[in-house]
Amino acid sequence: MYKGLRITVIVPCLNEEQGIERVLRAMPEFVDETIVVDNNSTDRTSEVAASLGAKVIREEVRGYGRSYKRGFTQATGDLIVTLDGDHSYPVDALSYLIEAFLHLEVDFLNASRFPVRDSRAMSWKHKFGNWVLSFAMSLLFFRWVSDSQSGMWVFRRAVLKHMKLESDGMAFSEEIKIEAIRNPQIRFREISILYSSRLGEKKLNPWRDGMRNLAFLLKKRFRR
């Protein structure tokens, strides 16, 4: 527990046997529950995660959002923290993020990767794509968000009942933030983190996923 709050960390994984070992070995002792959602991996992700004490859930249908929604149903913590299994997000910064979350008295804290301090962590294509998507989201939903695509968040599990989360794909990352900023009952803030280069193979297709995410933003904004 952390200051009387039960902490659940959720890590969606697709073929991340290399990264997930680093992530789990660095997990702070105050984390009460670590859930690894194995999104139908073909490598040893599940075995590695289970051997290091994580609760492993298998989600057969591929999809970033699908994995998170599956993980949310199993979470029991007061606060949920999310990470990627590629060791690109700072596991050692969990106490810093939770302290910021409590100090700011918010319900949802987005960990922004900008400014990117490690030049190897993000290509110019990814930086440009993130800027376009973040700007579009901020414009469409009337709230500045510097990193709409970040996959590291801290939020109260109780706010999930106020969210309508539909995306099964990469657009889930922006959707959960939209649901947070749209709801006056959910206090939303951002804080900058140190983002690092990932371990293992890259799975993101910047142009394909970028266009899909942009289309999702428009659909989410203008659908009746």
Secondary structure by P-SEA (a helix, b strand, c coil): ccccbbbbbbbbbcccaaaaaaaaaaccccccbbbbbccccccaaaaaaaaacccccccccccaaaaaaaaaaaccccbbbbbbccccccccaaaaaaaaaaaacccbbbbccccccccccccaaaaaaaaaaaaaaaaaacccccccccccccccccccccccccccccaaaaaaaaaaaaccccccbbbbbbbbbbcccccccaaaaaaaaaaaaaaacccc
